[in-house]
Amino acid sequence: MRLGWTVVPSKLKYACGAPVIGDFNRIMTTVFNGASSVAQAGALACLQDEGFRQMKDLVAFYKENATILRETFQDMGFSVHGGVDAPYVWVGFPGRASWDVFAEVLEKCDIVTTPGSGFGPGGEGFVRASAFGHREDIMEAVERFKKAYGK
């Protein structure tokens, strides 16, 4: 689940001088019903001492997964970006279409990645691997990848 806040300063004005906040509020209340009760309760729980501790532990766990992925790909000689302060690792396949690499990894490894081109032209030639998963699944994935791409 995702939950976020937007702050629109009351002093923010359009070029014509009209305040932005009225239009923003109208759009948000017309098009968006707001965050679910479950997401709101979860967010509030994260603000409590125990919830905050658990949230930090979970973030640390996923960062460890990202480190495992990043280091595996680097050790295999791939160009790698990310995986340090985010749960995603971008693996480069220069000169190859990201959809082709996605299909190849799926076929060879039974691993779902995300084609980089889905994030715009700068993502072409990359696939994105996610660190969101159980540790044993991450370890299995890297072993499958090593077996298939044994660089």
C-alpha positions in Angstrom: 0.0 0.0 0.0 1.1 3.5 -0.6 0.2 6.6 1.3 1.4 10.1 0.9 0.6 13.7 1.7 0.7 16.7 -0.5 1.1 20.2 1.0 -0.1 23.1 -1.1 0.8 26.4 0.4 -2.1 28.8 0.6 0.2 31.5 -0.8 0.8 29.5 -4.0 -0.8 31.4 -6.9 -1.3 30.9 -10.6 0.2 33.5 -12.9 -3.2 35.3 -12.9 -3.1 35.6 -9.1 -5.8 33.0 -8.3 -4.9 30.6 -5.5 -3.9 27.0 -6.5 -5.2 25.4 -3.3 -8.9 25.6 -4.3 -8.4 23.9 -7.6 -6.2 21.3 -6.0 -8.7 20.5 -3.3 -11.5 20.2 -5.9 -9.5 17.8 -8.0 -8.5 15.7 -5.1 -12.0 15.4 -3.6 -13.6 14.8 -7.0 -11.3 12.3 -8.6 -9.7 10.6 -5.6 -11.6 9.1 -2.7 -8.6 9.2 -0.4 -6.5 6.5 1.2 -8.3 3.4 2.5 -8.9 3.0 6.2 -6.3 0.2 6.3 -3.6 2.3 4.7 -4.4 5.2 7.1 -4.3 2.8 10.2 -1.0 1.4 9.0 0.5 4.8 8.6 -0.6 5.8 12.1 0.9 2.6 13.5 4.2 3.5 11.9 4.2 6.7 13.8 4.1 4.8 17.1 7.4 3.7 18.7 6.9 -0.1 18.1 5.5 0.5 14.6 8.4 2.8 13.7 10.9 0.2 14.9 9.3 -2.5 12.9 9.2 -0.3 9.8 12.9 0.4 10.1 13.6 -3.3 10.5 11.7 -4.1 7.4 13.4 -1.4 5.4 16.8 -2.7 6.6 15.8 -6.2 5.5 14.8 -5.1 2.0 18.1 -3.0 1.8 20.0 -6.2 2.6 18.1 -8.0 -0.2 19.1 -5.2 -2.5 22.7 -5.5 -1.5 22.6 -9.2 -2.3 21.2 -8.5 -5.8 23.5 -5.6 -6.5 26.6 -7.4 -5.4 25.7 -10.5 -7.4 25.2 -8.6 -10.6 28.3 -6.6 -10.0 30.4 -9.7 -9.3 29.1 -11.2 -12.6 30.4 -8.1 -14.5 27.1 -6.4 -15.2 26.7 -2.6 -15.1 24.5 -2.0 -12.1 22.7 1.1 -10.7 20.6 1.5 -7.6 20.0 -0.9 -4.8 21.7 1.3 -2.2 19.0 3.6 -0.9 16.2 2.0 -2.9 14.8 -1.6 -3.2 15.4 -1.7 -6.9 18.5 -2.7 -8.8 18.9 -1.8 -12.5 21.0 -4.3 -14.5 22.4 -3.2 -17.8 22.3 -5.1 -21.0 23.9 -2.6 -23.4 22.7 -2.8 -27.0 19.8 -5.1 -26.1 16.1 -4.1 -26.0 14.8 -4.3 -22.4 11.7 -6.3 -23.4 13.9 -8.9 -25.1 16.0 -9.2 -21.9 12.9 -9.4 -19.8 11.6 -12.3 -21.9 15.0 -14.0 -21.9 15.4 -13.8 -18.1 11.8 -15.1 -17.7 12.4 -18.0 -20.0 15.9 -19.0 -18.8 15.5 -18.3 -15.1 11.7 -18.2 -14.3 12.3 -14.8 -12.8 10.1 -11.8 -13.4 12.0 -8.5 -13.8 10.7 -5.2 -15.2 11.8 -3.9 -18.6 13.6 -0.6 -18.2 11.9 0.9 -21.2 8.7 1.1 -19.2 10.3 4.0 -17.3 11.2 5.9 -20.4 13.9 6.0 -23.0 16.7 6.1 -20.4 15.6 2.7 -19.1 16.2 1.0 -22.4 18.9 -1.6 -22.2 18.2 -2.3 -18.5 15.9 -4.6 -16.5 14.9 -3.7 -13.0 15.1 -6.3 -10.2 13.1 -5.9 -7.0 14.4 -6.6 -3.5 10.9 -7.0 -2.2 10.7 -10.7 -1.3 11.6 -13.4 1.2 15.4 -13.9 1.6 15.2 -17.5 0.4 13.5 -16.3 -2.8 16.1 -13.7 -3.4 18.9 -16.3 -2.8 17.1 -18.7 -5.2 16.8 -16.0 -7.8 20.5 -15.1 -7.7 21.5 -18.7 -8.0 19.2 -19.2 -11.1 20.6 -16.0 -12.6 24.2 -17.1 -12.0 23.4 -20.5 -13.6 21.8 -18.9 -16.7 24.2 -16.1 -17.2 27.4 -17.5 -15.5 29.6 -14.5 -16.3 
